[in-house]
């Protein structure tokens, strides 16, 4: 298996969305590992402090080519990565080997008309939040002694679809802006593939986020990671699932939380039928007894997210995905 380094440059990132027409930033074989660099803050870089900026990031912000700007979303994504022999109907396994902030600062933004309380908090606000990377904490508000653990993850992990232009804002069956804080180093994400090569992109680094991401952003952070991409022709999925060291994670995305919960529940029942050999009714009961359904995010219009946490410790035998 080969190992690659994919730096974020104006030639290897794209802004605002996904498209199967984008030229790949890198082509790899199944099982190869990639050290990947991501930047965040394209639309606020002119207001950022010096420690938030690097020459490479400034070059991206000032010289990104029009063809790398896709669909109006705010996210800078590194990629796409083309996986040779990947075909529609296959599954891409994304193993998150390592994730770490690359800069000692992130930002949080309130945007007019966004968030869970857009009428109460209607004025835009931008905060830059220092990160104590030696101790893995962020103090907020400054001077209060409130210390938030730094638990980094990538908000966006997604593959391309046959659409020529798809915004990076909502999540969906392709992954995308999942914003699931459980997807930290040591976890795996399984994404259905819809176009040849999969065309996987990654970005939207978060140093800390609460379930819900209620004001529309986390501590948004330029992030480095190491990922292993593996082609799974033995696995068939229609929606993403994930695995952490302790849990299986199912997902539901819809325009309301009720609908998202219903989808996450149905996906959990389907999973238990398929991989634990339970009847639909027994799976339904088990979900009520032992599965924790959590709000992933409520702000990525028009799709809200709910995820189900199935503890692997309760299962009678290991499930090997």
HELIX and SHEET records of a PDB file:
HELIX    1   1 UNK A   42  UNK A   47  5                                   6    
HELIX    2   2 UNK A   50  UNK A   52  5                                   3    
HELIX    3   3 UNK A   55  UNK A   63  1                                   9    
HELIX    4   4 UNK A   66  UNK A   68  5                                   3    
HELIX    5   5 UNK A  257  UNK A  276  1                                  20    
HELIX    6   6 UNK A  280  UNK A  290  1                                  11    
HELIX    7   7 UNK A  312  UNK A  314  5                                   3    
SHEET    1   A 9 UNK A   3  UNK A   6  0                                        
SHEET    2   A 9 UNK A  33  UNK A  38  1                                        
SHEET    3   A 9 UNK A 223  UNK A 232 -1                                        
SHEET    4   A 9 UNK A  91  UNK A 101 -1                                        
SHEET    5   A 9 UNK A 188  UNK A 192 -1                                        
SHEET    6   A 9 UNK A 241  UNK A 243 -1                                        
SHEET    7   A 9 UNK A 247  UNK A 254 -1                                        
SHEET    8   A 9 UNK A 304  UNK A 311 -1                                        
SHEET    9   A 9 UNK A 292  UNK A 297 -1                                        
SHEET    1   B 3 UNK A  13  UNK A  15  0                                        
SHEET    2   B 3 UNK A  76  UNK A  83 -1                                        
SHEET    3   B 3 UNK A  26  UNK A  28  1                                        
SHEET    1   C 6 UNK A  13  UNK A  15  0                                        
SHEET    2   C 6 UNK A  76  UNK A  83 -1                                        
SHEET    3   C 6 UNK A 200  UNK A 206 -1                                        
SHEET    4   C 6 UNK A 153  UNK A 159 -1                                        
SHEET    5   C 6 UNK A 175  UNK A 177 -1                                        
SHEET    6   C 6 UNK A 171  UNK A 172 -1                                        
SHEET    1   D 2 UNK A  17  UNK A  18  0                                        
SHEET    2   D 2 UNK A 166  UNK A 167 -1                                        
SHEET    1   E 2 UNK A 105  UNK A 110  0                                        
SHEET    2   E 2 UNK A 125  UNK A 130 -1                                        
SHEET    1   F 2 UNK A 137  UNK A 139  0                                        
SHEET    2   F 2 UNK A 147  UNK A 149 -1                                        
END                                                                             
